[in-house]
Amino acid sequence: MIDYIIVGSGLAGISFSEVALLHDKKILIFNDDSQNSSKIAGGLYNPVILKRFSEVWQAQEQLEIMTSFYSNIANKIETKFDFKIPILRKFFSIEEQNNWFTASDKKALAPFLSTSLIFKTFEGIEAPFGYGEVLQTGYVDTALLLSKYEEFLLSKELLKKESFDYNALDIEDDGVLYKGIDSKHIVFAEGFGLHKNPFFKELPLDGTKGELVIIKAPLLNLDVIVNTSVFILPLGNDLFKVGATYNWKDKTDLLTEEGKIELIERIKEIISCDFEIIEHYAGVRPTVRDRRPLVGTHAVHKRVHVLNGLGTRGVMLGPAMAKALFDHIENGTVLDKEIDIKRFGNRQGKKS
Ligand SMILES: Cc1cc2nc3c(=O)[nH]c(=O)nc-3n(C[C@H](O)[C@H](O)[C@H](O)COP(=O)(O)OP(=O)(O)OC[C@H]3O[C@@H](n4cnc5c(N)ncnc54)[C@H](O)[C@@H]3O)c2cc1C
């Protein structure tokens, strides 16, 4: 018997598998390519919502858990994927500078907003009003993390690259049985794919489509992330990742001309040099109406759990939420009401 079947190996699934492995649990993961949110994500971590100048929910706690968590994985897979680089908010007016200083006076934001304005010149960007620096920021190269972690899982025979068939799952009193595999628990982490899951499809996972592009801009000289309505992230070799759009209506991961045009317009607001689009990606973020994750245990089936709703911030939220779910299952630790799926009552499906 194994301890955990995990469905999905995006940021949520690998976070849970890593917590389980750290506790010497036996796991088996099923993953297909039906969703690609983690693979294409910008990967930024930023403790401040710059649009509203508010602190990200539980930012400091999440950053602390995340840092040691990713550093453990990096050692294990012998790959650097967590890059701690500054995020600079470009100012377009004196008023924006003033708003920055007002925000940096707030107790919750003070640790994250530098009070010194930056007037560094980056070739290719005109910024007469300068920049404000957000502290404790960076990005995770999620595509690299996922592919190297997959190699690791495959080498240990802990991953099956196949779709999980919900109809083949039998629920028993002391665990679950799936195609001859006995497991004490099953954790579903399918991202927006949750809608096909008969146990949890009633949960209010809205989904927000996002598109981003990779541009080539040889005249842009940037070694930080610049953020306004979109971010520009330097990848090296004159390449930059730029994103992302937010579309609440379209729930497909198809590339759209509309998304591309929006990104081109936003890029032109930030940089003044030429660029060309090299690649274009789209995916659906697993967002929840109340902007909190979906974590917890099925109301009827006590061995069936969910880890989802990481929304726009899977990089910061994944490790902390995986830890919370693991502690809940193994030690009976009560989940924070804000993340527990119980807040939606019994809006869950049942295995018929
Ligand atoms: C354009 C864009 C930009 C983003 N930028 C950032 C960013 O800068 N910073 C940040 O923190 N977050 C960002 N995000 C959000 C982040 O990507 C998500 O929060 C995170 O990826 C969610 O991870 P997940 O594991 O829940 O879902 P997913 O990444 O969707 O992973 C779910 C996995 O489960 C698999 N699966 C589903 N159903 C089944 C099944 N039946 N059988 C087997 N496998 C199954 C899927 O194929 C997939 O591999 C961005 C998202 C998008 C779309």
The ligand as an ORCA input file, in Angstrom:
! r2SCAN-3c Opt
* xyz 0 1
  C      -0.279     33.396    -18.282
  C      -0.082     33.024    -16.846
  C       0.859     33.690    -16.095
  C       1.048     33.356    -14.748
  N       2.016     33.998    -14.043
  C       2.242     33.662    -12.746
  C       3.285     34.278    -12.025
  O       4.015     35.129    -12.540
  N       3.466     33.903    -10.722
  C       2.676     32.959    -10.128
  O       2.894     32.651     -8.943
  N       1.668     32.360    -10.803
  C       1.431     32.690    -12.089
  N       0.424     32.091    -12.778
  C      -0.506     31.211    -12.038
  C       0.082     29.836    -11.821
  O       0.477     29.357    -13.051
  C      -0.982     28.932    -11.163
  O      -1.326     29.433     -9.901
  C      -0.447     27.512    -10.985
  O       0.177     27.096    -12.142
  C      -1.537     26.522    -10.648
  O      -0.930     25.268    -10.496
  P      -1.773     23.936    -10.420
  O      -0.808     22.847    -10.170
  O      -2.918     24.098     -9.488
  O      -2.459     23.788    -11.865
  P      -1.822     23.356    -13.272
  O      -0.562     24.027    -13.529
  O      -2.929     23.537    -14.257
  O      -1.490     21.818    -13.098
  C      -2.475     20.818    -13.064
  C      -1.889     19.563    -13.681
  O      -2.828     18.487    -13.535
  C      -2.936     17.813    -14.770
  N      -4.242     17.135    -14.830
  C      -5.470     17.700    -14.832
  N      -6.421     16.723    -14.898
  C      -5.768     15.541    -14.929
  C      -6.181     14.180    -14.997
  N      -7.477     13.804    -15.024
  N      -5.226     13.195    -15.027
  C      -3.904     13.520    -14.974
  N      -3.465     14.810    -14.900
  C      -4.379     15.794    -14.878
  C      -2.778     18.922    -15.806
  O      -2.499     18.455    -17.088
  C      -1.630     19.716    -15.179
  O      -0.386     19.143    -15.520
  C       0.236     32.357    -14.135
  C      -0.691     31.672    -14.912
  C      -0.866     31.989    -16.253
  C      -1.860     31.223    -17.068
*
